[in-house]
Amino acid sequence: MTARIASLVPSVTELLVALGLAPQLVARTGFCTHPAAALAGVPKVGGTKDVNLARLRRLAPTHVIVNVDENRLDTAEALRTFVPEVVVTHPCGPEDVDALIVQLAQAFGALPGVVGRAAALRHALRAELDATRPDGRSSRSALYLIWREPWMTVARDTYIARLLARVAWHTLPAQDGGDRGAARYPALRGDEPWLADVQEVLLSSEPYAFGPQHADEAQALCPHARVRLVDGRLLSWYGAATAEGLRYLRQLAEAP
């Protein structure tokens, strides 16, 4: 099997490398940065929302990986005019990652080692899912911040919120955002009454690079909460990072 893969999804790019498919990668977005060493020589074709289709066409991919949430529908439709296989991904929670691994294994399983690596990743994922359950845990309200000026957070039907729910941390506001669009990442005014009820504030390292200098601002936003900086890649990148992310989440939940 000959495959020339373009990945427009950072999480999936990492997963493709974990499956041993780095040699088949011919294009990535500028946000596909991990693992850095394996991707250093892979050409960039813009961002997840502004793909340079002309450059991508010149790289002649046989497969392009897209995601319902991260990429634009018109991009996927344009790709179908010149790419033999457009692989659409849409994991909505950590429980969906097993199916994602299977999806990629089916697409590229004819290449050496892919099936075995996929099996190992699925085994590790299932073990971490079994160890990370809300049963017996105290429910806590959480605000997961991804941006400031304005403050932005996550709806409950995002991967991040569903991951946090594995330790009985329930994100506020208590709303769903749908499959795509701004409602999935609501902006805050900063005076919402429910902010006083938040028990955990998590300042993500990405896409906004929150640092210690932002802790006081977040504390003022949610005066009764514990405020912590967290690794955004481990809590938002699905695929190869999910098992490690579940372990990391348990450590956060169990910290005194």
Buried (B, 14 or more C-beta within 10 A) or exposed (E): EEBBBBBBBBBBBBBBBBBBBBEBBBBBBEBBBBEEEBBEEBBBBBBBEEBBBEEBBEBEBBBBBBBBBBBBEEBBEBBEEEBEBBBEBBBBBBBBBBEBBEBBBEBBBEBEEBBEBBEEBBEBBEEBBEEBEBEEBEEBBBBBBBBBEEBBBBBBBBBBBBBBBBBBBBBBBEEEBEEBEEEBBBEBEEEBEEBEEBBBBBBBBBEBEBEEEBBEBBBEBBEEBBBEBBBBBBBBBBBBBBBBBBBBBBEBBEEE
